[in-house]
Amino acid sequence: MADRQTMIKVLYFARLREDLGRSSEEIALPGDVSTVASLRAHLMTRGGAWQTALAQGRALRVAVNQEMAEPATPVRAGDEIAFFPPVTGG
C-alpha cells in the first residue's frame, strides 16, 4: 500500500457510479499523473467499463477539492477528485 501522503480520493457520481460499480476509491497517485486530464487517461487504461465511461468523447465534469476543474487543473497527493456527468434540468 502506498504511503498515505501519496494517495488521492476519486469519487464517481450518477451514471459513472453505476457504470463503474463503485462510488469512490483511494488510489496511489501515479508519478505520471499531474493533471485532471492525465488522471482520466490513467483510469481509462483499466480498460472495459473504465475505457467506455471515461472516454474522451464522453461529456464529463470534474471537481478537484469541490471546485470545478478543467483538464489542465493540477492533481496533487491528498486531493479529492470527483467525476460526474453534466447536470441537465428544466
Secondary structure, DSSP 8 states (H G I E B T S, - for coil): ---GGGEEEEEE-THHHHHHT-SEEEEE--TT--BHHHHHHHHHTT-HHHHHHT-TTS--EEEETTEEE-TT-B--TT-EEEEE------
